[in-house]
Amino acid sequence: MAADDCRRYRAEHREELTVTATPAQILAGHPVGPKPDAAVCIGCGSPLHETDIVFAYAYRCADAVQWDVPRLFCHGCAPSRIRSPTLGTTELLVGGRLGTITLPTPRSPRLCLTELALRAFSPPAEGCAP
């Protein structure tokens, strides 16, 4: 019933429904690392394993749908702020642990972000042009 109501509402109002979530909620469970079971600190090159405390730099361009998490840091290498914010891009630094998640298509475990807390944030209206 609720799904029918949502479809009917969207058809009548021609709107996309939105949900508000914190950065930690959005990135929880997000797969990370170049390989399913491997991740390294971008600062020192140390391997990162499940349950390790990590910090992640994540961003999303204003016109993008998904978040990208290109950098992981160990506790010792983690920056305290976003050094060069980019105009038109939402950027975050989050801290948490590495966990595992099984994605449905490859049916294999992947490292992911868990137990996250926001460390630094840069909204899309701040920063220098790319």
LODREN-21599 format. One record per residue: x, y, z of N, C-alpha, C in turn; residue in three letters. Coordinates in steps of 0.001 Angstrom, whole numbers, padded with zeros to 6 digits, always signed. Example, Ala and Ser with C-alpha at 12.3 -4.5 7.8 and 13.67 -1.06 7.14 Angstrom:
# residues 2
+013190-005690+007800+012300-004500+007800+013200-003300+007800ALA;+012850-002250+007080+013670-001060+007140+012900+000030+007870SER;
END
This chain:
# residues 130
+000800-001192+000000+000000+000000+000000+000844+001259+000000MET;+001856+001320+000871+002694+002510+000959+003429+002739-000356ALA;+003904+001677-000993+004611+001814-002263+003681+002374-003335ALA;+002435+001917-003362+001464+002441-004325+001220+003918-004084ASP;+001126+004320-002818+000924+005732-002488+002099+006579-002965ASP;+003330+006076-002798+004517+006808-003238+004532+006968-004752CYS;+004228+005890-005482+004197+005974-006948+003134+006964-007415ARG;+001977+006910-006790+000896+007803-007162+001285+009261-006882ARG;+001918+009512-005730+002340+010860-005367+003347+011396-006385TYR;+004353+010573-006751+005361+011020-007715+004733+011292-009067ARG;+003803+010463-009500+003154+010663-010787+002347+011956-010791ALA;+001672+012240-009688+000847+013452-009607+001690+014719-009473GLU;+002786+014661-008744+003576+015852-008445+004874+015945-009241HIS;+005200+014905-009998+006415+014868-010821+007648+015306-010036ARG;+007791+014752-008847+008914+015070-007972+009661+013804-007604GLU;+010935+013977-007321+011723+012898-006740+011614+013014-005235GLU;+011362+011910-004575+011342+011922-003124+012775+011956-002617LEU;+013022+012697-001548+014362+012780-000990+014346+012355+000468THR;+015497+011926+000913+015689+011510+002297+016909+012247+002825VAL;+016832+012759+004027+017967+013428+004636+018723+012422+005491THR;+020048+012382+005306+020892+011460+006066+022215+012138+006383ALA;+022844+011714+007455+024151+012240+007820+025218+011598+006929THR;+026393+012229+006814+027473+011601+006039+027832+010207+006553PRO;+027824+010025+007857+028135+008707+008417+027107+007671+007973ALA;+025845+008042+007919+024806+007111+007466+024957+006788+005983GLN;+025323+007784+005192+025467+007580+003749+026634+006651+003437ILE;+027745+006827+004140+028955+006066+003824+029085+004744+004576LEU;+028243+004498+005554+028306+003217+006287+028042+002070+005313ALA;+028941+001111+005284+028818-000020+004373+029383+000229+002992GLY;+029912+001429+002736+030472+001747+001414+031731+000917+001179HIS;+031807+000165+000071+033000-000639-000210+034221+000249-000440PRO;+035376-000202+000012+036625+000549-000151+037751-000394-000546VAL;+038831+000177-001027+040018-000600-001381+040013-001008-002832GLY;+041213-001147-003404+041333-001504-004821+040979-002958-005122PRO;+041077-003810-004119+040749-005229-004268+039750-005594-003182LYS;+039003-006674-003362+037984-007042-002377+038492-007185-000945PRO;+039718-007670-000784+040214-007908+000571+041490-007137+000880ASP;+041725-006044+000140+042961-005295+000337+042707-003795+000316ALA;+043317-003114+001277+043293-001658+001328+044612-001213+001944ALA;+045082-000051+001532+046337+000474+002069+046156+001936+002444VAL;+046959+002378+003400+046974+003783+003795+047650+004580+002687CYS;+047002+005636+002237+047553+006466+001169+048753+007277+001660ILE;+048859+007448+002990+049965+008218+003548+051260+007441+003671GLY;+051212+006248+004250+052442+005482+004532+052524+004153+003802CYS;+051446+003738+003160+051460+002478+002416+051209+001233+003255GLY;+050908+001402+004545+050643+000250+005409+049364-000452+004991SER;+049357-001788+005017+048115-002502+004717+047083-002271+005817PRO;+045824-002176+005413+044713-001982+006346+043840-003224+006301LEU;+043408-003683+007469+042663-004940+007575+041330-004717+008276HIS;+040475-005719+008181+039189-005690+008866+039401-005398+010354GLU;+038580-004553+010903+038551-004049+012291+039574-002942+012561THR;+040465-002624+011610+041410-001521+011817+040663-000197+011889ASP;+041177+000713+012717+040662+002078+012741+041209+002791+011514ILE;+040318+003401+010743+040716+004087+009510+040024+005442+009421VAL;+040575+006271+008552+039960+007543+008202+039848+007561+006690PHE;+038746+008071+006187+038500+008058+004748+038159+009460+004263ALA;+038723+009805+003110+038347+011026+002408+037305+010614+001376TYR;+036156+011263+001393+035091+010959+000445+034595+012258-000181ALA;+034132+012170-001424+033595+013362-002078+032450+012988-003013TYR;+031663+014011-003325+030582+013868-004300+030439+015196-005007ARG;+030590+015186-006326+030392+016402-007120+028906+016757-007109CYS;+028616+018036-007290+027240+018517-007205+026304+017795-008172ALA;+026785+017411-009343+025926+016765-010336+025995+015236-010290ASP;+026724+014683-009331+026878+013226-009226+025827+012623-008297ALA;+025568+011354-008484+024615+010637-007654+025326+009894-006524VAL;+026467+009306-006832+027154+008465-005859+028376+009158-005266GLN;+028753+008687-004095+029955+009153-003413+031147+008333-003873TRP;+032320+008958-003888+033562+008274-004199+034454+008334-002960ASP;+035118+007236-002633+036022+007169-001482+037401+006764-002014VAL;+038166+007739-002524+039439+007395-003158+040621+007219-002211PRO;+040502+007707-000947+041656+007665-000046+041300+007132+001326ARG;+042125+006208+001804+042034+005701+003172+043331+006040+003895LEU;+043222+006325+005180+044378+006657+006000+044374+005809+007259PHE;+045566+005434+007731+045665+004800+009040+045546+005905+010099CYS;+045472+005520+011346+045305+006490+012431+046434+007521+012449HIS;+047664+007088+012211+048813+007983+012272+048923+008963+011121GLY;+048359+008651+009972+048481+009504+008780+047249+010367+008507CYS;+046194+010198+009260+044931+010880+008976+045050+012393+009125ALA;+044616+013152+008120+044612+014607+008246+043489+015046+009190PRO;+043630+016218+009767+042608+016716+010681+041575+017585+009972SER;+041885+017984+008738+040964+018843+007985+041106+018559+006497ARG;+040213+019138+005707+040300+019047+004256+041173+020224+003820ILE;+042336+019934+003297+043341+020974+003054+042997+021921+001919ARG;+042492+021423+000813+042185+022261-000351+040783+021956-000854SER;+039753+022534-000227+038378+022253-000667+038161+022630-002134PRO;+037300+021881-002796+037000+022094-004209+035592+022656-004359THR;+035470+023779-005057+034181+024408-005307+033292+023464-006121LEU;+032041+023313-005721+031109+022450-006432+031161+020987-006004GLY;+031934+020708-004957+032099+019334-004494+031907+019268-002984THR;+031088+018341-002524+030957+018088-001090+032060+017113-000720THR;+032875+017491+000271+034001+016656+000684+033919+016381+002177GLU;+034332+015167+002574+034294+014788+003981+035525+013994+004365LEU;+035828+014066+005637+036756+013135+006270+035961+012445+007359LEU;+035929+011126+007316+035232+010352+008342+036206+009372+008969VAL;+035971+009068+010223+036771+008070+010915+035879+006919+011346GLY;+036444+005725+011383+035679+004555+011804+036536+003307+011743GLY;+035919+002207+011408+036622+000930+011297+036349+000308+009933ARG;+037241-000588+009549+036987-001394+008360+036183-002616+008761LEU;+035160-002894+008018+034348-004089+008206+034294-004832+006890GLY;+033376-005767+006771+033181-006456+005496+031707-006463+005147THR;+031456-006462+003862+030107-006527+003327+030156-007462+002124ILE;+029094-008201+001890+029022-009059+000713+028089-008394-000287THR;+028632-008066-001438+027840-007438-002493+027120-008513-003292LEU;+025894-008249-003727+025097-009301-004373+025621-009778-005727PRO;+026178-008890-006544+026593-009308-007878+027831-010193-007867THR;+028952-009762-007275+030112-010668-007286+030032-011778-006242PRO;+029126-011627-005275+028945-012608-004197+030255-012939-003480ARG;+031001-011898-003233+032243-012067-002484+032363-010919-001479SER;+033026-011164-000361+033144-010103+000650+034070-008985+000189PRO;+033725-007764+000606+034537-006574+000328+034741-005828+001629ARG;+035888-005163+001744+036093-004267+002879+035163-003070+002723LEU;+034659-002591+003848+033748-001452+003814+033960-000585+005058CYS;+033376+000596+005044+033455+001517+006174+032337+001217+007167LEU;+032672+001204+008466+031672+000978+009516+031973+001880+010710THR;+031001+002010+011611+031142+002753+012870+031715+004149+012636GLU;+031140+004882+011706+031715+006148+011255+031307+007355+012097LEU;+032224+008317+012143+031980+009622+012747+032625+010675+011849ALA;+031968+011807+011697+032465+012887+010855+033637+013589+011522LEU;+034720+013792+010759+035903+014486+011275+036019+015888+010670ARG;+035738+016038+009374+035806+017341+008700+034823+017339+007537ALA;+034359+018536+007176+033333+018672+006145+033580+019948+005350PHE;+033413+019883+004036+033489+021053+003171+032286+021032+002236SER;+031378+022015+002358+030202+022038+001485+030561+022458+000065PRO;+029681+022223-000905+029991+022537-002302+030160+024031-002586PRO;+029655+024887-001715+029757+026335-001940+031109+026902-001502ALA;+031953+026100-000880+033261+026564-000412+034378+025982-001261GLU;+035500+026681-001299+036688+026143-001945+037049+026859-003224GLY;+038065+026307-003886+038582+026854-005135+038006+026074-006313CYS;+037939+026741-007453+037451+026083-008662+038381+024928-009028ALA;+037815+023836-009560+038649+022677-009922+039613+022990-011049PRO;
END
